[in-house]
């Protein structure tokens, strides 16, 4: 769905927090603990880095908001 970003996590993995960073590493938005569907419709179209802090470590993924 447009304006939403879905995170798929393996069963048992706990999302502690999630941040959307611009390509300079500055935080654009922080999301509540445990969310797997993120509202990004209020963010300008651009490439970003999604940083997900979980019970198993920190994962990053490049995403593009259109």
N, C-alpha and C positions, 0 to 999 in steps of 0.2 A: 504494500500500500504506500502511496506517495506520502512523503513527510514523516515516515516511520522507518526506523532501523531495527531489525530483529537480530538478536544475538542467540545463537544456538550453542548450548553448553552440554557436555556429557552429564549423564545422571550422576548425582552425588557431588558435583562441583558447585561450590557456593561463590556467587559474585559478591565481593565485599564492597566494591565501588567501581564506577565507570566514569571516565573523563573523555571529552572530545577536545583534542588539541589542534591548533593550527600547525602549519608546517614549520613554524619557528619554535614550536614547543610550548607556546602559551596556551593556557587553558581557556577554552571557549565556553564550555558548559560542563557541569558535573551532574551526574544522574544519581538517583536514590539507590541505596543498597538493594541488591537482588533483582533489579529490573532487567527483563530480557527483551522488552520492546521500548525503544527510545524515540521520543518525539524530537524530530530535527527540522520540522517545518518552519521554525522561527530562526533558523540559522542560514546565513547567506550561502549560496551555491559556491562550492569550492572543494578541493581535496583536503582531507583532515586525517589525523591519526586517532584511532580509537584505542584507549588504554584501559584494559580490564584487569583489575586486581581481584584475584580469586584465592580460594583456599589452597590452590596448588601453585601459586606464583602469579607473576604479572605477564600479561600477553598484550601485544600491540598488533594492530591491523590498519593498513591504509584504507580509507573509505572515501567515496566521493558523494557529497550532498548535491543533488541537482535541483 
